């Protein structure tokens, strides 16, 4: 029973800040928080990903076109 309580309520006391501290945030929430803080890097990375996928699709279609000749 004690193990279940520890897993559900992960509240710890932070002596440096002199307050209670809830456990770590989930991975998805941390990623979203980082994306909100670094908007320029996020936009650059998403743009790079979109153009890379577009480039691969265009090369594939070009090779298919050459095969038909």
C-alpha positions, 0 to 999 in steps of 0.5 A: 500500500505504501508503494502505491501512495508513493507512485501516485503522490510524488510530492517532495520537499525542496530544501533549497527553495523551501517549498513542496515540489511535485514530481517531474513533468511528462515528456510530452509536456516538457517538449511542448513547453520547450517548443513554446520557449524556443519558437524560432528553433521550432519553426526552423526544425519543422520547416527543414523537416517539411522541405526534406520530405518534399525533396525526397518525394520530388526526387522519387517522382522524377525517377519514376518519370525517367523510368517511363521514358 
